[in-house]
Amino acid sequence: MKLRAASTFFYRRPYWYLALLLVPPLLWFGTVYLGSLFALLAQSFYRIDDFTAQVVREPTLATYKQLVTQPANIDIVVRTVIMAIAVTVACAVIALPIATYMARYASGRMKAFFYVGVMLPMWTSYLVKVYAWRTILSEEGILNWALDPFGLSGPGFGNVATWLVFSYLWLPFMILPVYAGMERIPNSLLDAAGDLGARPGPIFRHVILPLALPGVVAGSIFTFSLTLGDYITPQLVSSTQFIGNVVYVNVGVANNLPLAAAFATVPVAIMLVYLLIARRMGAFESL
């Protein structure tokens, strides 16, 4: 009877039923997700006492001043942003032809083959893939072995290796949104462009690419943001410092939580600006 009475109560009051469904996830989102972000932001306004090496919990902009005035810190931010842009561009260049073939030309079986091929790397452990690339790029790895007969050698460990590994890791996150956007393009538009005498190249540039832009933007959000915050790949295939490495070192080794929090807010601020620009350009209207 109590269950029936409760069912009747919520049936007659749908807004209470909606509130009951939304309150638990909203509480989780507000406390765990937004709460942790605000806690991180609060930590960034503290500073480390130079004499005691303890956190001084008094609001100050000294940590942000250290972040934007020291050349080494600026180089780390610029290097990370450039790497994120390079990875995003590489993923987009590779994903566009693959997604176009999958959506417009591949048969049912071939489309399923490509879809599984794109998804398969995502089923493998992140660390396994990075260590596999570390083995490939090592001095005695398979890449140098394959290039040695031609008098060439691989890039070794460094920024190029980091770019290659990042591009491989995040490529599926670009292909899938672009493929979804390509599938929504009506065939009538392509047929009309062909009837008007347009060749495949101009059709791709002036019809397919603008309509697939929302998918490219959606994919770039993943590739760009994931590159900004990752620290494992640079640590394993390079000795160069990126934002993620600095955050990791300052939290686990140097015990400088305010500086780590200040560095961690940089990717958040960059992504907020990027999303606002993309929205103003209308990239999300057809997502």
C-alpha positions in Angstrom: 0.0 0.0 0.0 2.8 2.4 0.8 4.4 1.8 -2.6 1.1 2.3 -4.3 0.5 5.5 -2.4 4.0 6.8 -3.3 3.3 5.9 -6.9 0.1 7.8 -6.9 1.7 10.8 -5.1 4.4 11.1 -7.8 2.0 10.5 -10.6 -0.1 13.4 -9.5 2.9 15.6 -8.9 5.3 15.1 -11.9 7.6 17.9 -10.7 8.3 16.1 -7.5 9.1 13.0 -9.5 11.5 15.0 -11.8 13.2 16.5 -8.7 13.7 13.1 -7.2 15.4 11.9 -10.4 17.6 15.0 -10.8 18.6 15.8 -7.2 21.1 12.8 -6.8 23.1 13.5 -10.0 23.0 17.2 -9.5 24.3 16.8 -5.9 27.1 14.6 -7.2 27.9 17.0 -10.0 27.9 20.0 -7.6 29.9 18.4 -4.9 32.4 16.1 -6.6 32.9 17.8 -9.9 32.3 21.5 -9.4 33.4 21.3 -5.7 36.8 19.9 -6.7 37.2 22.5 -9.3 36.5 25.3 -6.9 38.8 23.7 -4.3 41.5 23.7 -6.9 40.8 27.3 -7.8 41.0 28.3 -4.1 44.3 26.5 -3.7 45.8 28.6 -6.6 45.2 31.8 -4.6 47.5 30.6 -1.8 51.3 30.7 -1.8 54.3 28.9 -0.4 56.3 30.5 2.3 59.9 30.8 1.1 61.3 30.3 4.6 59.2 27.4 6.0 58.1 25.9 2.7 54.5 25.7 4.1 51.3 26.8 2.4 50.2 30.2 3.5 46.4 30.2 3.3 45.9 33.8 2.7 44.4 35.1 -0.6 47.1 36.4 -2.9 48.0 36.6 -6.6 51.6 35.8 -5.9 51.4 32.3 -7.4 49.8 33.6 -10.6 52.5 36.3 -10.7 55.1 33.6 -10.5 53.3 31.7 -13.2 53.1 34.5 -15.7 56.5 36.3 -15.0 59.0 33.4 -14.9 60.1 32.6 -18.4 60.4 28.9 -17.7 56.7 28.7 -16.7 55.6 30.7 -19.8 57.7 28.3 -22.0 55.9 25.3 -20.5 52.5 26.8 -21.1 53.3 27.8 -24.7 54.9 24.5 -25.4 51.9 22.6 -24.1 49.5 24.7 -26.2 51.5 24.3 -29.3 51.6 20.6 -28.8 47.9 20.5 -28.3 47.3 22.4 -31.5 49.7 20.2 -33.5 48.1 17.0 -32.2 44.6 18.4 -33.0 45.6 19.4 -36.5 47.2 16.0 -37.2 44.2 14.1 -35.9 41.8 16.3 -38.0 43.9 15.8 -41.1 43.9 12.0 -40.6 40.3 11.7 -39.5 38.7 13.7 -42.3 39.5 11.3 -45.2 38.9 8.2 -43.0 35.5 9.5 -41.8 34.6 10.6 -45.3 35.2 7.2 -46.7 33.4 5.5 -43.8 30.3 7.7 -44.1 30.0 8.2 -47.9 31.7 5.4 -49.8 32.2 2.3 -47.5 29.8 -0.6 -47.8 28.1 -2.1 -44.8 30.8 -4.7 -44.0 33.7 -2.3 -44.8 32.0 0.4 -42.6 31.8 -2.1 -39.7 35.4 -3.1 -40.3 36.6 0.5 -40.1 34.4 1.2 -37.1 35.9 -1.8 -35.2 39.3 -0.7 -36.3 38.8 2.7 -34.9 37.3 1.4 -31.6 39.8 -1.4 -31.1 42.7 0.8 -29.8 40.3 2.3 -27.2 39.8 -1.2 -25.7 43.5 -1.4 -24.9 45.0 0.0 -21.7 46.4 3.5 -22.1 49.7 2.5 -20.5 50.1 -0.5 -22.7 49.8 1.7 -25.8 52.3 4.3 -24.5 54.8 1.6 -23.5 54.4 0.0 -26.9 55.2 3.3 -28.6 58.2 3.7 -26.2 59.5 0.3 -27.5 58.9 1.3 -31.1 60.7 4.6 -30.7 63.6 3.3 -28.7 67.1 3.2 -30.1 66.9 -0.5 -30.8 63.2 -0.4 -31.6 61.4 -1.6 -34.7 61.2 1.9 -36.3 65.0 2.3 -36.4 65.3 -1.3 -37.6 62.9 -0.7 -40.5 64.6 2.7 -41.4 68.2 1.5 -41.0 68.5 0.0 -44.6 67.6 3.4 -46.0 70.2 5.2 -43.9 67.5 6.8 -41.8 66.6 6.8 -38.1 63.5 7.5 -36.1 62.9 10.6 -34.0 63.9 8.9 -30.8 62.5 10.4 -27.6 61.5 14.0 -27.6 58.8 16.4 -28.8 58.3 14.6 -32.1 57.8 11.3 -30.3 55.3 13.0 -27.9 53.4 14.4 -30.9 53.3 11.0 -32.6 52.1 9.2 -29.5 49.5 11.8 -28.7 48.2 11.8 -32.2 47.8 8.0 -32.1 46.1 8.0 -28.7 43.5 10.6 -29.4 42.8 9.9 -33.1 39.7 7.8 -32.3 38.2 10.7 -30.4 38.5 12.8 -33.6 37.3 10.1 -36.1 34.1 9.2 -34.3 32.6 12.7 -34.0 33.6 13.6 -37.6 32.1 10.3 -38.8 28.9 11.1 -37.0 28.8 14.6 -38.6 29.5 13.2 -42.0 26.6 10.7 -41.8 24.2 13.6 -41.2 25.0 15.3 -44.5 22.2 14.7 -47.0 23.1 13.0 -50.2 20.9 15.5 -52.1 23.4 18.3 -51.4 26.3 16.3 -52.8 24.2 15.2 -55.8 23.2 18.8 -56.4 26.9 20.0 -56.3 27.8 17.2 -58.8 24.9 18.1 -61.1 26.2 21.7 -61.1 29.6 20.5 -62.4 31.6 20.5 -59.1 34.5 18.1 -58.9 35.1 15.9 -55.8 37.8 18.3 -54.5 35.6 21.4 -54.5 32.7 19.4 -53.2 34.8 18.3 -50.2 36.1 21.8 -49.5 32.9 23.8 -50.0 30.1 21.3 -49.1 31.3 18.5 -46.9 34.0 20.3 -44.8 31.7 23.2 -43.7 28.9 20.8 -42.8 31.3 18.5 -41.0 32.8 21.4 -38.9 30.7 20.6 -35.8 32.1 17.1 -35.8 35.6 18.5 -36.2 35.1 20.9 -33.3 33.6 18.2 -31.1 36.7 16.0 -31.8 39.1 18.8 -31.3 37.6 19.4 -27.8 38.8 15.9 -26.9 42.2 16.0 -28.6 43.0 19.5 -27.4 41.9 19.1 -23.8 43.4 15.6 -23.4 46.7 16.8 -24.7 46.7 19.8 -22.4 46.3 17.8 -19.2 48.3 14.6 -20.0 51.5 13.9 -18.2 52.2 10.2 -18.6 53.0 10.2 -22.3 55.6 13.1 -22.1 57.1 11.5 -19.1 57.6 8.1 -20.9 58.7 9.2 -24.4 60.2 12.6 -23.7 62.1 14.6 -21.1 60.4 17.9 -22.0 58.2 19.5 -19.4 54.5 20.1 -20.1 51.7 21.4 -17.9 50.7 18.0 -16.7 54.2 17.1 -15.7 54.6 20.3 -13.7 51.3 19.7 -11.9 52.4 16.1 -11.1 55.8 17.1 -9.8 54.5 20.0 -7.7 51.9 17.8 -6.1 53.8 14.6 -5.5 57.4 15.7 -5.3 57.9 19.4 -4.7 54.8 19.7 -2.5 53.9 23.1 -4.0 50.2 22.7 -4.2 49.4 26.4 -5.0 51.7 26.4 -8.1 50.3 23.1 -9.2 46.7 24.5 -8.9 47.7 27.6 -10.8 49.1 25.5 -13.6 46.0 23.3 -13.6 43.7 26.2 -14.1 45.5 27.1 -17.3 44.0 24.3 -19.4 40.5 25.0 -17.9 40.8 28.7 -18.9 42.0 27.8 -22.3 39.2 25.4 -22.9 36.6 27.9 -21.7 37.9 30.5 -24.1 38.0 27.9 -26.9 34.4 26.8 -26.3 33.1 30.3 -26.2 34.8 31.1 -29.6 33.5 27.9 -31.1 30.0 28.7 -29.9 30.2 32.2 -31.3 31.2 30.8 -34.6 28.1 28.6 -34.6 30.0 25.3 -34.5 27.6 23.7 -32.0 24.4 24.6 -33.7 24.0 21.3 -35.5 25.7 19.0 -33.0 
